[in-house]
């Protein structure tokens, strides 16, 4: 039963002080209609781990976005209620505050709109948000928390989504060995530094300059390790990385209908990449070594809309592939391993509040 909110005393939420890491983009876009508050973030954390939002009360957002795995699930394809198989894998939520487009295909453009899909999707939590809100309304726990966060004890669909979005915006990862190196608080090994140089270098065999050319899709410069320039919006976030000549999943095309988007997917962050295996939208690669092998020697050059850098870039004259040596691939992997943020996956602010 929805309470009579006309008799409720006013409640004022406390602003949440979000600290953005030094060197990260500072002009983040938080909707004026959903400012961060301490009460809203705390409520969102509870809802993130709340199984009542699933049809059979067994799964939550946290079931597929596990903190120990940098908010992924370790599966090639996500599993929903009753073992339903999602056609794509679970993406990390680390630093999602900066993402202009969400999901592998960018179907959502805000956290407030994104959360509805996994809740209602038959291959995920498989329950209408309206039913989930009604379940929460019937508890003794949630109506007072919604009143503290939003001024009303009525559990609405809109405020469920707002609270989830507030919590997810606080999932900031910025304390890896790489970050400590950038801040002058630690060193990287010679192998790791060599991998870093390869990561950010565009090769040219005529000079010669050797590189792995990773930075076009995973920009180190803004410290996010995702699409090249997040300020350009969703259009800059999607790439065809040459997995297949014939596409099984049409990717971004399914959202826009544009032929130029066929086969393109969002470039996920590489932060905590050692924790988020398996890799790619369909989880086809089990290890980082397999990923580097693909980019070095097995890019499908006839894949529709293949990124231009993958089409033409090489370390070896007249080679059709990037052609990294085995040693160079190991160096890049060594660098990627420095992006693991142990503090992030152990931070109690992000953990399941229902567990001791």
C-alpha positions in Angstrom: 0.0 0.0 0.0 1.4 3.4 -1.0 1.5 5.7 2.0 -0.4 9.0 2.2 2.6 11.2 1.4 0.6 14.4 2.0 1.0 14.0 5.8 4.7 13.4 5.7 7.1 15.9 7.3 9.7 17.3 4.9 13.0 15.5 4.7 16.2 17.0 3.4 19.0 14.8 2.0 22.7 15.5 2.6 24.9 16.3 -0.4 27.4 13.6 -1.3 30.9 14.9 -1.8 32.2 13.1 -4.8 36.0 13.3 -5.0 37.2 13.0 -8.6 40.8 11.6 -9.0 43.5 14.1 -10.0 44.2 13.8 -13.8 40.8 12.4 -14.6 38.3 14.5 -16.6 36.7 16.9 -14.1 33.7 18.1 -16.1 31.5 15.1 -15.2 27.8 15.3 -16.1 25.5 14.6 -13.2 21.8 15.4 -14.0 20.4 18.4 -12.1 17.3 16.2 -11.5 19.3 13.6 -9.6 22.1 15.2 -7.5 24.2 12.9 -5.4 23.2 12.7 -1.8 24.5 10.5 1.0 21.0 9.0 1.5 20.5 8.4 -2.2 23.9 6.7 -2.7 23.3 4.5 0.4 19.8 3.5 -0.9 21.2 2.8 -4.3 23.8 0.5 -2.8 21.1 -1.5 -1.1 19.0 -1.6 -4.2 22.0 -2.8 -6.3 22.1 -5.9 -4.1 18.4 -6.3 -3.6 17.0 -9.6 -5.1 13.4 -8.4 -4.8 14.0 -6.6 -8.1 14.1 -10.0 -9.8 11.1 -12.1 -10.8 11.9 -15.0 -8.4 13.7 -12.9 -5.7 17.0 -14.7 -6.4 19.2 -12.2 -8.4 20.2 -8.6 -8.1 22.3 -6.2 -10.1 25.2 -7.4 -7.9 24.8 -11.0 -9.2 26.2 -10.1 -12.5 28.3 -7.1 -11.4 30.4 -8.6 -8.7 32.8 -6.4 -6.9 35.6 -9.0 -6.7 35.6 -9.1 -10.5 35.5 -5.3 -10.9 31.7 -5.5 -11.2 31.7 -8.3 -13.9 30.7 -11.9 -13.4 33.5 -14.1 -14.9 31.2 -15.6 -17.5 31.3 -15.4 -21.3 27.6 -14.6 -21.4 25.6 -13.3 -18.5 23.0 -15.5 -16.8 19.6 -14.3 -15.8 16.6 -15.6 -13.8 16.2 -19.4 -14.1 19.5 -19.7 -16.0 18.4 -17.6 -19.0 21.4 -16.8 -21.2 22.1 -13.3 -22.2 23.5 -12.9 -25.8 26.3 -10.7 -24.4 28.7 -10.6 -21.5 28.6 -8.4 -18.4 30.5 -5.1 -18.7 32.5 -3.6 -15.8 30.9 -0.6 -14.0 34.3 0.9 -13.0 34.3 4.6 -13.7 31.0 4.5 -15.4 30.4 8.0 -14.3 32.4 9.2 -17.3 30.6 7.0 -20.0 28.5 8.9 -22.5 26.8 5.7 -23.7 26.1 2.5 -21.9 25.9 -1.2 -22.7 27.9 -2.8 -25.5 25.7 -1.1 -28.1 25.1 2.2 -26.4 21.4 1.7 -26.2 21.2 3.7 -23.0 22.6 7.2 -22.7 22.1 7.8 -19.0 22.4 5.6 -15.9 18.9 6.6 -15.0 17.5 5.0 -18.1 20.0 2.1 -18.4 19.0 0.3 -15.2 15.5 -0.4 -16.3 16.6 -2.7 -19.1 18.4 -5.4 -17.1 15.7 -5.3 -14.5 12.9 -6.0 -17.1 14.9 -8.0 -19.6 13.7 -11.6 -19.8 17.3 -12.8 -20.0 18.3 -10.8 -16.9 16.1 -10.0 -13.8 12.9 -10.5 -15.8 10.5 -8.4 -13.8 8.7 -5.2 -14.5 10.1 -2.3 -12.5 6.6 -1.5 -11.3 6.3 -4.9 -9.7 9.7 -4.5 -8.1 8.8 -1.1 -6.7 5.6 -2.5 -5.3 7.5 -5.3 -3.5 9.8 -2.8 -1.9 6.9 -0.6 -0.9 5.4 -3.5 1.1 8.6 -3.9 3.2 9.2 -2.1 6.5 12.8 -1.4 5.3 12.5 0.7 2.2 9.8 3.3 2.5 11.7 5.2 5.3 14.9 5.1 3.2 13.1 6.5 0.2 11.7 9.3 2.3 15.2 10.1 3.6 16.7 10.1 0.0 13.8 11.7 -1.9 11.5 13.3 0.6 8.7 10.7 0.1 8.2 7.2 1.4 6.4 6.3 -1.8 8.7 3.8 -3.7 8.4 4.9 -7.3 10.1 3.5 -10.4 11.7 6.8 -11.1 13.4 7.0 -7.6 14.5 3.4 -7.8 16.4 4.2 -11.0 17.7 7.5 -9.5 19.1 5.8 -6.4 20.8 3.0 -8.5 22.3 5.7 -10.7 23.6 7.6 -7.7 25.4 4.6 -6.3 26.9 3.6 -9.6 28.4 7.0 -10.1 30.5 6.5 -7.0 32.2 3.4 -8.4 35.5 5.1 -9.1 38.7 3.1 -9.7 41.9 5.1 -9.6 44.4 3.5 -7.3 46.2 0.8 -9.3 49.9 0.4 -9.5 49.7 2.4 -12.7 48.0 5.3 -10.9 50.6 5.2 -8.2 53.3 5.4 -10.9 51.5 8.4 -12.5 51.3 10.1 -9.1 55.0 9.5 -8.5 54.3 7.0 -5.6 55.8 3.9 -7.2 57.7 2.5 -10.1 56.9 0.1 -12.9 59.3 -2.6 -14.1 61.2 -2.3 -17.3 58.9 -4.9 -18.9 55.8 -2.9 -17.8 57.3 0.4 -19.0 58.1 -1.2 -22.4 54.5 -2.4 -22.6 53.3 1.1 -21.8 55.3 2.6 -24.6 54.0 0.0 -27.0 50.4 0.7 -25.8 50.5 4.4 -26.7 52.6 4.1 -29.9 51.3 4.0 -33.5 53.8 1.9 -35.5 55.5 2.8 -38.7 57.8 0.2 -40.1 59.3 2.6 -42.6 61.1 4.7 -39.8 60.9 2.2 -38.0 58.7 2.8 -35.0 57.2 -0.1 -33.2 53.9 0.1 -31.4 50.8 -1.9 -30.3 48.4 1.0 -31.2 46.0 0.4 -28.3 45.4 4.1 -27.5 43.0 4.8 -30.4 40.3 2.8 -28.6 41.6 2.9 -25.0 42.9 6.3 -24.3 45.6 6.5 -21.6 45.8 10.3 -21.8 42.5 10.9 -19.9 43.3 8.0 -17.6 40.0 6.3 -18.4 41.4 3.7 -20.8 38.2 3.7 -22.8 37.2 5.6 -26.0 39.6 8.2 -27.3 37.7 11.3 -26.3 34.7 10.9 -24.0 33.8 14.6 -24.4 32.8 13.9 -28.1 29.9 11.8 -26.9 28.6 8.4 -27.9 29.8 8.5 -31.5 33.4 8.2 -30.5 32.9 5.2 -28.3 32.2 2.4 -30.8 34.6 0.3 -32.9 34.6 -2.8 -35.0 37.7 -4.6 -33.8 37.7 -7.3 -36.5 36.5 -10.3 -34.6 34.6 -11.8 -37.5 34.2 -11.4 -41.3 30.6 -12.4 -41.0 28.8 -10.7 -38.1 26.8 -12.8 -35.7 26.0 -9.8 -33.6 25.3 -6.5 -35.4 26.3 -4.4 -32.4 25.6 -0.6 -32.6 23.7 -1.1 -35.8 20.8 -2.6 -33.8 20.4 0.8 -32.0 21.0 3.3 -34.8 20.1 1.4 -38.0 23.1 3.0 -39.7 25.2 0.8 -41.9 28.3 2.6 -40.7 27.5 1.2 -37.2 27.2 -2.4 -38.2 29.5 -4.6 -36.2 30.6 -1.8 -33.8 30.7 -2.2 -30.0 31.6 0.1 -27.2 35.3 0.1 -26.2 35.2 -1.0 -22.5 37.6 0.4 -20.0 40.9 -1.6 -19.6 41.1 -0.7 -15.9 41.0 -3.9 -13.8 41.2 -5.9 -17.1 43.0 -8.7 -15.4 39.8 -9.3 -13.3 37.2 -9.1 -16.0 37.9 -12.2 -18.2 36.6 -13.5 -20.4 36.9 -10.8 -23.0 34.9 -9.2 -25.9 31.1 -8.8 -26.1 30.7 -12.5 -26.4 33.4 -13.6 -24.1 35.3 -15.6 -26.7 38.8 -14.9 -25.3 39.7 -16.4 -22.0 43.0 -14.7 -21.5 44.8 -11.4 -22.2 47.3 -13.4 -24.2 44.5 -14.5 -26.5 43.4 -10.9 -26.9 46.8 -9.7 -27.9 47.2 -12.6 -30.3 44.0 -11.5 -32.0 45.1 -7.9 -32.4 48.5 -8.9 -33.5 47.8 -11.6 -36.1 44.1 -12.5 -36.5 42.0 -9.4 -37.2 39.4 -10.1 -39.8 40.3 -7.5 -42.4 37.1 -8.0 -44.4 34.9 -7.3 -41.4 32.3 -4.6 -42.1 33.3 -1.1 -40.8 36.6 -2.4 -39.5 38.3 0.4 -37.6 40.8 2.2 -39.9 43.7 1.7 -37.6 43.2 -2.1 -37.5 42.9 -2.1 -41.2 46.1 -0.4 -42.1 48.5 -0.5 -39.1 51.4 -2.9 -39.0 54.9 -3.3 -37.5 56.2 -5.2 -40.4 56.5 -4.0 -44.0 53.9 -5.6 -46.3 52.3 -7.5 -43.5 48.5 -7.6 -43.5 48.4 -7.7 -39.6 49.8 -5.6 -36.8 52.5 -8.3 -36.3 53.7 -7.9 -32.7 56.4 -10.3 -31.6 55.8 -12.7 -28.8 58.0 -10.6 -26.5 56.1 -7.4 -27.4 52.8 -9.0 -26.6 54.1 -10.1 -23.2 55.2 -6.5 -22.5 51.7 -5.1 -23.3 50.1 -7.7 -21.1 52.6 -6.8 -18.3 51.5 -3.2 -18.6 47.8 -4.1 -18.6 48.3 -6.0 -15.3 49.4 -2.7 -13.7 45.8 -1.4 -14.1 44.4 -3.7 -11.4 43.0 -1.7 -8.4 42.9 -3.9 -5.4 41.5 -1.2 -3.2 38.6 -0.8 -5.5 37.5 -4.4 -5.3 37.8 -4.3 -1.5 36.2 -1.0 -0.8 33.4 -1.5 1.8 31.5 1.4 0.3 30.7 -0.7 -2.7 30.1 -4.1 -1.1 26.9 -5.9 -0.4 25.3 -4.3 2.7 23.2 -7.4 3.4 26.3 -9.5 4.0 28.4 -9.3 7.2 
